[in-house]
Amino acid sequence: MAAGALHRSIRTIQLHGCSNDSAYTMEYGSSSLKLISKGFTVDVKFLIIDPTLSTSHVTTNFNQNTSIESSLILIRHGESMWNERNLFTGSVDVPLTKRGIEEAIEAGKRISSIPVNMIYTSALIRAQMTAMLAMTQHRQKKIPIIMHDESIQAKEWTQIFSEETIQQSIPVITAWQLNERIYGKLQGLNKEETVVRYGKEKVHEWRRSFDSPPPNGESLEMCSQRAVAFFKENIEPQLQNGRNIVVAAHGNSLRSIIMYLEKLTSQEVTNLELSTGVPLLYIYKHGGFLKRGSPVGPTEYGVYAYTRIFPCLSFSITIKGKYD
Ligand SMILES: O=C(O)[C@@H](CO)OP(=O)(O)O
């Protein structure tokens, strides 16, 4: 029988499949799968084998009452046109460079095998471009669609009237709370020239300290108040429900979220640097976050969510009995 073929008889349903087969509708998280075909729905718990997961495989036994696991992927946007020119950017809405576009596509390849249920981006184009370009590489082949709920009209105008099409899409939520921290009067200034003018120490304090805001701008602490509050109120409940989430955002909004995830102190977070376009993978389990993947290199912070080989999701179940 071909992988993914669905065989039914009057009293028996046999399912054999592999996750890259699309013979029937499948919704899968990190540890469960919902098969939807005409007349019946089957929930299956499964074993997912991802060779890049450094320690244990993500395992859920069908008969065990285990807690939910889900994936959280954080991506700092690819190189922007002001990153390239070494300008303080903050809230200024600057697009990606060609290199940034390539980084976003590479990020997409690295996460192409990790199922994604929802995407969150900031309201800024560099994060949105990154998320969308990354998703062009995804094996799930679902379409990321921005949810416009800024007004009643916007909601109405963007409605989708096909359940099947909805199933084939990934909702993308944009949130200003995930924006880069406001750099105030530094926005548009060259970073090197700012060091010459204000001194290395002062500029480092503005850029990396937890609680010293740049002139008229937000400190990391202020940025964290909105970014982490949004994360706790909106993203964490999705993870608790077993949904796999991608967050495409910015150096400092992500630093503040990582500080929360990894319980870093205000001193530890000063050393946290994020590269453009490198995805970071966390597994949410038992209410905590575990870093996964392999380090990209000695200078790279965090984890490298590169799944070279498509994780082999295999299952074989037989259900006996009548179904409608
Ligand atoms: O300019 C900015 O908005 C940020 C991120 O690019 O810079 P920094 O790394 O100095 O916080």
The ligand as an SDF file (V2000), in Angstrom:
LIG
                    3D

 11 10  0  0  0  0  0  0  0  0999 V2000
   18.8360   49.8830   15.1370 O   0  0  0  0  0  0  0  0  0  0  0  0
   18.0360   49.1200   15.7170 C   0  0  0  0  0  0  0  0  0  0  0  0
   16.8070   49.2920   15.7060 O   0  0  0  0  0  0  0  0  0  0  0  0
   18.5860   47.9420   16.4990 C   0  0  0  0  0  0  0  0  0  0  0  0
   18.4570   46.6650   15.7390 C   0  0  0  0  0  0  0  0  0  0  0  0
   18.9690   46.7370   14.4680 O   0  0  0  0  0  0  0  0  0  0  0  0
   19.9200   48.1990   16.7800 O   0  0  0  0  0  0  0  0  0  0  0  0
   20.7100   47.6780   18.0410 P   0  0  0  0  0  0  0  0  0  0  0  0
   21.3310   46.3960   17.6530 O   0  0  0  0  0  0  0  0  0  0  0  0
   21.7070   48.7520   18.2640 O   0  0  0  0  0  0  0  0  0  0  0  0
   19.7790   47.5800   19.2000 O   0  0  0  0  0  0  0  0  0  0  0  0
  1  2  2  0
  2  3  1  0
  2  4  1  0
  4  5  1  0
  4  7  1  0
  5  6  1  0
  7  8  1  0
  8  9  2  0
  8 10  1  0
  8 11  1  0
M  END
$$$$
